[in-house]
Amino acid sequence: MTATLQGTDNSKVIRSAIPARLDRLPWSKFHTRMIMALGVVWILDGLEITIAANLSAAFTKHSTLGLSTSQAADIATYYLIGEVIGALLFGRLSDKLGRKNLFMVTLGVYLVGSGLTAATQAGGAWVVFLYATRIIAGMGIGGEYAAINSAIDEMIPARHRGRIDIAINGTYWAGALIGTAATLWVLNKLSPDLGWRVAYLLGPVLGLVIIFVRRNLPESPRWQIMHGHEREAEESISQIERQVESSTGEQLEPVPDEKAIEIRPSERIGFVALLRALFKQYPGRSTLVAALMITQSFLYNAIFFTYGLVLNLFFHVPTNQIPYYFFAFAAGNLLGPLTIGRLFDTLGRRRMISSTYIISGILLVITAFLFKQGSLTAVTQTIAWCVIFFFASAGASAGYLTASEVFPLEVRAQAIAVFFAVAQCFGFLGTHLYGSLIGTGKDPNSLFLGYLIGAGAMILGGVIAAVLAVDAERKPLEDIAAPLSMVRNVAAPVRKSDRTLGPRPAT
């Protein structure tokens, strides 16, 4: 159980087996309900991005908002800017105020922003309003990434953490499929001015349903215990255990005392602690996460946001037919994490992350040469992209998984936010670069060079993973990265992981 002790310096020390109690739980309806309530963020993000991409042409019509082409294209850019701002702001608050407090707030921010987008009217002054609403919606989703990744990793049993996290991240593409289907329907069945508004209200409607489910989820007991809220942590873990026993019909075995940890809570966990963790304690892990996040973001933004241009300009696919090709592309991205995600828990993080990055890079090189030679059609190019991103999507999802499990709990959400923000900046670069290389669609050689750059980036990410990846599969989070507040456990035998990581004083 949880007990409050007194340290040698008269400070408060908490001895608790809560991390071990969470990791020993069998899979239950509680876990399913939790990932459904929390994992919806990736579906919402895929939905928002896809709707913005598919409706950009519709916004230029006088019957809708009458935007210029550049103004319509900037809608997605301002949303991504909002994601960066939200991740940095709410990531800090999530580490300070708790996971549940923030994943309720961030979903609310998204609902407000996306709902206001649908209320935008035509006219010059309304363009600023439109961009502001996209920033607000993006802030909500960016904050969700930090808070939700932290909460999921802290409450999913260690033996399931890899495959579940990767599968949830992969559902971004389920949102993309829904968004594509929705925009096709509203554009064909409704008037232009009504159709785009209905499309932008799909996310808020889904969010309103989910927010009621989230209200009944407990706070992360790991976060509570690390911040000195031992009574609340005991209530949360007891609530979870009762739900698990009720749904499985099994009596949970007690956790041996030797699996308990001792921590010295501190409220002085801030930006300095984050910098120390990233650049002093774990510089190799910071390099690893930066490489994984940057390379996948560069490639994904480059390909995703120029997908329609390539099909239209190089393969002469009519604009109204492009969404059908996108269905196949999104399906390939979704299937990867769902089918091979379990291998990240069995074969291991190092083997799977490095191989998915390197395989996708090599396949992109082969496809680039076929594209340059004019050997591909719109269909075969799409099939090639499906195969490439079957592997790249699983690897990219593992990048988010790595960011959320290799740093101490007290700065976990902030670390996710920082690397997410850095990755998005390189994603912007990839989109701009590939857009310039496409040009008028007359010269495939320029885009061929772009494909080689993207492939090289992914291969580099894979090589770095092969060297620096953390073998985190099936391990408790506290063994992967000792909490900053953890002290030596004098009552129980010293574990190997304690010798390796050592006690981490609070900052």
C-alpha positions as CSV (number, residue, x, y, z in Angstrom):
1,M,0.0,0.0,0.0
2,T,1.0,3.6,0.4
3,A,2.7,4.9,3.6
4,T,4.2,8.3,4.6
5,L,7.6,8.1,6.2
6,Q,10.1,10.7,7.5
7,G,13.4,11.2,5.6
8,T,16.7,11.6,7.4
9,D,16.5,15.4,6.8
10,N,12.9,15.5,8.3
11,S,11.4,15.8,4.8
12,K,8.3,13.9,3.7
13,V,9.0,10.5,2.1
14,I,6.3,8.4,0.6
15,R,6.6,4.6,0.2
16,S,4.2,3.2,-2.4
17,A,3.6,0.2,-4.6
18,I,1.2,2.1,-6.9
19,P,3.3,1.8,-10.1
20,A,3.6,-1.9,-9.6
21,R,-0.1,-2.2,-8.8
22,L,-0.9,-0.5,-12.1
23,D,1.5,-2.7,-14.1
24,R,0.2,-6.0,-12.7
25,L,-3.4,-5.3,-13.8
26,P,-4.9,-7.6,-16.4
27,W,-6.5,-5.9,-19.5
28,S,-10.1,-5.0,-18.6
29,K,-13.1,-2.9,-19.7
30,F,-11.5,0.0,-17.7
31,H,-8.5,0.1,-20.0
32,T,-10.7,-0.2,-23.1
33,R,-12.9,2.7,-21.9
34,M,-9.9,4.7,-21.0
35,I,-8.2,4.5,-24.4
36,M,-11.4,5.2,-26.2
37,A,-12.0,8.3,-24.1
38,L,-8.4,9.6,-24.3
39,G,-7.2,8.2,-27.7
40,V,-9.9,10.2,-29.6
41,V,-7.4,13.1,-29.8
42,W,-5.6,11.5,-32.7
43,I,-8.9,10.9,-34.6
44,L,-9.8,14.5,-34.1
45,D,-6.4,15.7,-35.3
46,G,-6.6,13.6,-38.4
47,L,-10.2,14.7,-39.0
48,E,-9.2,18.4,-38.6
49,I,-6.2,18.3,-40.9
50,T,-8.0,16.3,-43.6
51,I,-11.0,18.5,-43.6
52,A,-8.8,21.6,-43.9
53,A,-6.9,20.0,-46.8
54,N,-10.0,18.8,-48.7
55,L,-12.0,22.0,-48.3
56,S,-9.2,24.4,-49.2
57,A,-10.5,24.7,-52.8
58,A,-14.1,25.2,-51.6
59,F,-13.1,28.2,-49.5
60,T,-12.0,30.1,-52.6
61,K,-15.5,30.1,-54.0
62,H,-17.7,33.3,-53.7
63,S,-20.5,31.1,-52.4
64,T,-18.5,30.2,-49.3
65,L,-15.8,32.5,-47.9
66,G,-14.2,33.9,-51.1
67,L,-10.6,33.4,-49.9
68,S,-7.6,33.6,-52.1
69,T,-5.6,30.4,-52.8
70,S,-2.9,31.5,-50.4
71,Q,-5.4,32.4,-47.7
72,A,-7.1,29.1,-48.0
73,A,-3.8,27.2,-47.8
74,D,-2.8,29.2,-44.6
75,I,-5.8,27.7,-42.7
76,A,-3.8,24.5,-42.0
77,T,-0.7,26.4,-41.2
78,Y,-2.4,28.4,-38.5
79,Y,-3.9,25.2,-37.0
80,L,-0.4,23.7,-36.8
81,I,1.0,26.9,-35.2
82,G,-1.8,26.5,-32.6
83,E,-0.8,23.0,-32.0
84,V,2.8,24.1,-31.2
85,I,1.6,26.8,-28.8
86,G,-0.9,24.5,-27.1
87,A,1.6,21.7,-26.6
88,L,4.1,24.0,-25.0
89,L,1.6,25.8,-22.8
90,F,-0.6,22.8,-21.7
91,G,2.3,20.4,-21.5
92,R,3.8,22.6,-18.7
93,L,0.5,22.8,-17.0
94,S,-0.2,19.0,-17.3
95,D,3.0,18.3,-15.4
96,K,2.1,20.9,-12.7
97,L,-1.6,20.5,-12.3
98,G,-2.3,16.9,-13.3
99,R,-3.3,14.9,-16.4
100,K,-7.1,14.8,-15.8
101,N,-7.4,18.5,-15.2
102,L,-5.6,19.3,-18.5
103,F,-7.2,16.6,-20.7
104,M,-10.6,18.1,-19.8
105,V,-9.4,21.7,-20.4
106,T,-7.7,20.9,-23.7
107,L,-10.7,19.1,-25.2
108,G,-12.8,22.1,-24.2
109,V,-10.4,24.5,-25.9
110,Y,-10.6,22.4,-29.1
111,L,-14.4,22.4,-28.9
112,V,-14.6,26.2,-28.7
113,G,-12.1,26.8,-31.4
114,S,-13.5,24.4,-34.0
115,G,-17.1,25.4,-33.2
116,L,-16.2,29.1,-33.8
117,T,-14.6,28.1,-37.1
118,A,-17.9,26.9,-38.3
119,A,-19.4,30.4,-37.5
120,T,-17.0,32.3,-39.7
121,Q,-18.6,34.6,-42.3
122,A,-17.3,35.9,-45.6
123,G,-15.5,39.2,-45.7
124,G,-12.0,40.6,-45.2
125,A,-12.2,41.1,-41.4
126,W,-13.5,37.6,-40.9
127,V,-10.2,36.1,-42.2
128,V,-8.4,37.1,-39.0
129,F,-11.3,35.6,-37.0
130,L,-11.0,32.4,-39.1
131,Y,-7.2,32.1,-38.4
132,A,-7.7,32.9,-34.7
133,T,-10.2,30.0,-34.4
134,R,-7.9,27.6,-36.1
135,I,-5.1,28.6,-33.7
136,I,-7.5,28.0,-30.7
137,A,-8.5,24.6,-32.1
138,G,-4.9,23.7,-32.7
139,M,-3.9,24.7,-29.2
140,G,-6.5,22.3,-27.8
141,I,-5.2,19.4,-29.9
142,G,-1.5,20.2,-29.2
143,G,-2.3,20.3,-25.5
144,E,-4.0,17.0,-25.8
145,Y,-0.9,15.4,-27.3
146,A,1.1,16.2,-24.2
147,A,-1.5,15.4,-21.5
148,I,-3.0,12.3,-23.2
149,N,0.3,10.6,-24.1
150,S,1.4,11.0,-20.5
151,A,-1.9,9.7,-19.0
152,I,-2.1,6.7,-21.3
153,D,1.5,5.6,-20.7
154,E,1.1,6.1,-16.9
155,M,-2.0,4.0,-16.6
156,I,-1.5,1.2,-19.3
157,P,0.2,-1.9,-17.9
158,A,3.8,-2.1,-19.0
159,R,3.4,-5.3,-21.0
160,H,0.7,-3.6,-23.2
161,R,2.1,-0.1,-23.3
162,G,3.9,-0.3,-26.6
163,R,1.3,-1.8,-28.9
164,I,-1.5,0.2,-27.3
165,D,0.3,3.5,-27.6
166,I,1.3,2.8,-31.2
167,A,-2.2,1.7,-32.2
168,I,-3.7,4.8,-30.6
169,N,-1.3,7.2,-32.4
170,G,-2.1,5.4,-35.6
171,T,-5.8,6.2,-35.3
172,Y,-4.9,9.6,-36.7
173,W,-5.5,8.0,-40.0
174,A,-8.9,6.7,-39.0
175,G,-9.7,10.4,-38.4
176,A,-8.3,11.2,-41.9
177,L,-10.5,8.5,-43.4
178,I,-13.6,9.9,-41.6
179,G,-12.6,13.4,-42.7
180,T,-12.3,12.4,-46.3
181,A,-15.6,10.6,-46.4
182,A,-17.3,13.5,-44.6
183,T,-16.0,16.1,-47.0
184,L,-17.0,14.1,-50.0
185,W,-20.5,13.7,-48.6
186,V,-21.0,17.4,-47.6
187,L,-19.6,18.7,-50.8
188,N,-21.9,16.5,-52.9
189,K,-25.0,16.6,-50.8
190,L,-25.1,20.0,-49.2
191,S,-24.8,23.6,-50.5
192,P,-21.2,24.8,-50.5
193,D,-21.7,27.4,-47.7
194,L,-23.5,24.9,-45.4
195,G,-21.4,21.9,-46.3
196,W,-18.1,23.2,-45.0
197,R,-19.7,24.3,-41.8
198,V,-21.2,20.9,-41.2
199,A,-17.8,19.3,-41.8
200,Y,-16.1,21.5,-39.2
201,L,-18.8,20.6,-36.6
202,L,-18.1,16.9,-36.9
203,G,-15.1,17.1,-34.5
204,P,-16.9,19.1,-31.8
205,V,-19.9,16.7,-31.9
206,L,-17.6,13.8,-31.3
207,G,-15.7,15.7,-28.7
208,L,-19.0,16.5,-26.8
209,V,-19.7,12.8,-26.5
210,I,-16.2,12.0,-25.3
211,I,-16.0,14.7,-22.7
212,F,-18.7,13.0,-20.7
213,V,-16.8,9.7,-20.7
214,R,-13.6,11.5,-19.6
215,R,-15.3,13.0,-16.6
216,N,-15.5,9.6,-15.0
217,L,-11.9,8.7,-15.5
218,P,-9.5,8.9,-12.5
219,E,-6.4,11.1,-12.4
220,S,-3.1,9.3,-13.1
221,P,-2.2,7.6,-9.7
222,R,1.4,7.8,-10.8
223,W,1.2,11.6,-11.1
224,Q,-0.6,11.9,-7.8
225,I,1.9,9.9,-5.8
226,M,4.9,11.7,-7.4
227,H,3.4,15.0,-6.3
228,G,2.7,14.0,-2.7
229,H,-1.0,13.4,-3.0
230,E,-0.9,9.9,-1.4
231,R,-4.5,9.8,-0.2
232,E,-5.9,10.8,-3.6
233,A,-3.5,8.4,-5.3
234,E,-4.7,5.5,-3.1
235,E,-8.3,6.4,-3.9
236,S,-7.6,6.5,-7.6
237,I,-5.8,3.2,-7.7
238,S,-8.4,1.5,-5.5
239,Q,-11.1,2.8,-7.9
240,I,-9.2,1.3,-10.9
241,E,-8.7,-2.0,-9.1
242,R,-12.3,-2.3,-8.2
243,Q,-13.4,-1.7,-11.8
244,V,-10.9,-4.2,-13.1
245,E,-12.0,-6.9,-10.6
246,S,-15.6,-6.2,-11.4
247,S,-15.1,-6.5,-15.2
248,T,-12.8,-9.5,-15.1
249,G,-14.4,-11.4,-12.2
250,E,-11.0,-12.1,-10.8
251,Q,-9.5,-11.2,-7.4
252,L,-6.3,-9.2,-7.8
253,E,-3.2,-10.6,-6.1
254,P,-1.5,-8.2,-3.6
255,V,1.7,-6.6,-4.7
256,P,4.8,-7.6,-2.7
257,D,6.3,-4.9,-0.5
258,E,9.7,-5.2,-2.2
259,K,8.2,-3.7,-5.4
260,A,7.4,-0.4,-3.6
261,I,9.4,2.7,-4.3
262,E,10.2,5.6,-2.1
263,I,9.9,9.2,-3.3
264,R,10.4,12.7,-1.8
265,P,7.7,14.9,-3.5
266,S,8.6,18.4,-4.5
267,E,6.6,21.2,-6.0
268,R,9.7,22.8,-7.4
269,I,9.7,20.8,-10.6
270,G,9.9,23.3,-13.4
271,F,11.7,24.3,-16.6
272,V,15.2,24.0,-15.0
273,A,14.3,20.4,-14.1
274,L,13.2,19.8,-17.7
275,L,16.5,21.2,-19.1
276,R,18.5,19.1,-16.7
277,A,16.6,15.9,-17.6
278,L,16.9,16.5,-21.4
279,F,20.5,17.7,-21.6
280,K,22.3,16.5,-18.5
281,Q,20.7,13.3,-17.4
282,Y,19.5,11.9,-20.7
283,P,21.3,13.7,-23.6
284,G,21.4,10.4,-25.7
285,R,17.6,10.0,-25.3
286,S,17.0,13.6,-26.2
287,T,19.1,13.1,-29.4
288,L,17.1,9.9,-30.1
289,V,13.7,11.5,-29.6
290,A,14.6,14.6,-31.6
291,A,15.8,12.4,-34.5
292,L,12.7,10.3,-34.5
293,M,10.3,13.1,-34.2
294,I,12.0,15.5,-36.7
295,T,12.6,12.9,-39.5
296,Q,9.0,11.5,-39.4
297,S,7.5,15.0,-39.2
298,F,9.6,16.2,-42.1
299,L,8.6,13.3,-44.3
300,Y,4.9,13.2,-43.3
301,N,4.2,16.9,-43.8
302,A,6.1,16.9,-47.1
303,I,4.2,14.0,-48.6
304,F,0.8,14.5,-46.9
305,F,0.3,18.2,-47.8
306,T,1.6,17.8,-51.4
307,Y,-0.2,14.5,-52.1
308,G,-3.0,16.0,-54.1
309,L,-0.6,18.3,-56.1
310,V,1.5,15.3,-57.1
311,L,-1.5,13.3,-58.3
312,N,-2.9,16.3,-60.1
313,L,0.1,17.8,-61.8
314,F,2.2,14.7,-62.5
315,F,-0.5,12.1,-63.0
316,H,-3.3,14.4,-64.2
317,V,-5.8,13.1,-61.7
318,P,-8.9,15.4,-61.6
319,T,-9.2,17.3,-58.3
320,N,-12.6,15.7,-57.5
321,Q,-11.1,12.2,-57.8
322,I,-8.1,12.8,-55.5
323,P,-10.0,11.9,-52.3
324,Y,-10.5,8.4,-53.5
325,Y,-6.8,7.9,-53.9
326,F,-6.4,9.3,-50.4
327,F,-8.6,6.6,-48.9
328,A,-5.9,4.0,-49.9
329,F,-3.1,6.2,-48.6
330,A,-4.8,6.6,-45.2
331,A,-5.7,2.9,-45.0
332,G,-2.0,1.9,-45.4
333,N,-1.0,4.3,-42.7
334,L,-3.7,3.0,-40.4
335,L,-2.9,-0.7,-41.0
336,G,0.8,-0.4,-40.1
337,P,0.4,0.5,-36.4
338,L,-2.6,-1.8,-35.9
339,T,-0.9,-4.9,-37.4
340,I,2.7,-4.7,-36.4
341,G,2.4,-2.6,-33.3
342,R,2.6,-5.6,-31.1
343,L,6.1,-6.4,-32.3
344,F,7.4,-3.3,-30.5
345,D,6.6,-5.2,-27.3
346,T,7.9,-8.6,-28.4
347,L,10.8,-8.0,-30.7
348,G,11.6,-4.8,-28.9
349,R,11.8,-1.1,-29.4
350,R,15.3,-1.0,-30.8
351,R,14.8,-3.5,-33.6
352,M,11.3,-2.3,-34.6
353,I,11.9,1.4,-34.6
354,S,15.2,1.2,-36.5
355,S,13.8,-1.3,-39.0
356,T,10.5,0.6,-39.7
357,Y,12.4,3.8,-40.3
358,I,15.1,2.2,-42.5
359,I,12.7,0.0,-44.5
360,S,10.4,3.0,-45.3
361,G,13.4,5.1,-46.3
362,I,14.8,2.4,-48.7
363,L,11.4,1.8,-50.2
364,L,11.1,5.6,-50.8
365,V,14.4,5.6,-52.6
366,I,13.2,2.8,-54.9
367,T,9.9,4.6,-55.5
368,A,11.8,7.9,-56.2
369,F,13.8,6.3,-59.0
370,L,10.6,4.7,-60.5
371,F,8.9,8.1,-60.4
372,K,11.8,9.9,-62.1
373,Q,11.8,7.3,-64.9
374,G,8.1,7.8,-65.5
375,S,7.4,4.1,-64.6
376,L,4.5,4.8,-62.2
377,T,0.9,5.6,-62.8
378,A,-1.4,7.3,-60.3
379,V,-2.5,3.9,-59.0
380,T,1.0,2.4,-58.7
381,Q,2.3,5.5,-57.1
382,T,-0.5,5.3,-54.5
383,I,0.2,1.6,-53.9
384,A,3.9,2.5,-53.4
385,W,3.0,5.2,-50.9
386,C,0.7,2.7,-49.1
387,V,3.5,0.2,-48.6
388,I,6.1,2.9,-47.6
389,F,3.8,4.4,-45.0
390,F,2.7,1.1,-43.7
391,F,6.1,0.9,-42.1
392,A,6.7,4.7,-41.7
393,S,3.4,5.1,-39.8
394,A,4.3,2.4,-37.2
395,G,7.7,4.0,-36.8
396,A,6.3,7.5,-36.5
397,S,3.9,6.3,-33.8
398,A,6.8,4.7,-32.0
399,G,8.5,8.1,-32.1
400,Y,5.6,9.5,-30.0
401,L,5.8,6.4,-27.7
402,T,9.5,6.9,-27.2
403,A,9.1,10.6,-26.3
404,S,6.5,9.7,-23.7
405,E,8.2,6.9,-21.9
406,V,12.0,7.6,-21.7
407,F,11.9,10.7,-19.5
408,P,11.0,11.1,-15.8
409,L,7.3,11.5,-14.9
410,E,7.6,15.0,-13.5
411,V,8.7,16.4,-16.8
412,R,7.1,13.9,-19.2
413,A,4.4,16.1,-20.7
414,Q,6.8,19.0,-21.1
415,A,9.3,16.8,-22.9
416,I,6.6,15.5,-25.2
417,A,5.6,19.1,-25.9
418,V,9.1,20.3,-26.6
419,F,9.9,17.6,-29.1
420,F,6.5,17.9,-30.7
421,A,7.0,21.6,-31.2
422,V,10.5,21.1,-32.7
423,A,9.2,18.4,-35.0
424,Q,6.4,20.6,-36.3
425,C,8.9,23.3,-37.2
426,F,10.7,20.8,-39.4
427,G,7.4,19.6,-40.7
428,F,6.7,23.2,-41.9
429,L,10.0,23.1,-43.7
430,G,9.2,19.9,-45.4
431,T,5.9,21.1,-46.7
432,H,7.4,24.4,-48.1
433,L,10.4,22.5,-49.6
434,Y,8.3,19.9,-51.4
435,G,5.8,22.5,-52.6
436,S,8.6,24.4,-54.2
437,L,10.1,21.3,-55.8
438,I,6.8,20.3,-57.3
439,G,6.5,23.7,-59.0
440,T,4.3,23.4,-62.1
441,G,4.6,19.7,-62.4
442,K,6.8,19.8,-65.5
443,D,10.1,18.5,-64.0
444,P,10.1,15.3,-62.0
445,N,13.9,15.6,-61.3
446,S,13.3,18.3,-58.6
447,L,10.8,16.2,-56.8
448,F,13.0,13.2,-57.2
449,L,15.7,15.0,-55.2
450,G,13.1,15.9,-52.6
451,Y,12.1,12.2,-52.2
452,L,15.8,11.3,-51.8
453,I,16.1,13.9,-49.0
454,G,13.0,12.5,-47.2
455,A,14.3,9.0,-47.6
456,G,17.7,9.9,-46.3
457,A,16.1,11.6,-43.3
458,M,14.2,8.4,-42.4
459,I,17.2,6.2,-42.8
460,L,19.2,8.5,-40.6
461,G,16.5,8.3,-38.0
462,G,16.6,4.5,-38.2
463,V,20.4,4.4,-37.8
464,I,20.2,6.7,-34.7
465,A,17.5,4.4,-33.2
466,A,19.7,1.3,-33.8
467,V,22.4,3.0,-31.7
468,L,20.5,5.0,-29.1
469,A,17.0,3.4,-28.7
470,V,16.0,2.5,-25.2
471,D,15.0,-1.1,-24.6
472,A,11.8,-0.1,-22.8
473,E,9.5,-3.0,-23.9
474,R,7.5,-4.5,-21.0
475,K,9.4,-2.4,-18.4
476,P,7.8,-0.2,-15.7
477,L,8.2,3.5,-16.4
478,E,10.1,3.9,-13.2
479,D,12.7,1.4,-14.4
480,I,13.1,3.2,-17.8
481,A,13.5,6.7,-16.2
482,A,13.7,7.1,-12.4
483,P,11.4,9.8,-11.2
484,L,13.1,13.0,-10.2
485,S,11.6,12.6,-6.7
486,M,12.8,9.0,-6.2
487,V,15.1,8.2,-3.3
488,R,17.0,5.1,-2.4
489,N,14.7,2.4,-1.1
490,V,16.4,1.3,2.1
491,A,13.8,-1.3,3.2
492,A,13.8,-3.4,0.0
493,P,16.8,-4.9,-1.8
494,V,18.4,-2.5,-4.2
495,R,17.4,-3.3,-7.7
496,K,19.7,-3.3,-10.7
497,S,17.7,-0.5,-12.2
498,D,18.3,1.6,-9.1
499,R,22.0,1.1,-9.4
500,T,21.9,2.0,-13.1
501,L,19.7,5.1,-12.8
502,G,20.5,6.2,-9.2
503,P,18.4,8.4,-7.1
504,R,17.2,11.6,-8.7
505,P,16.8,14.6,-6.4
506,A,14.0,17.1,-7.1
507,T,14.9,20.4,-8.7
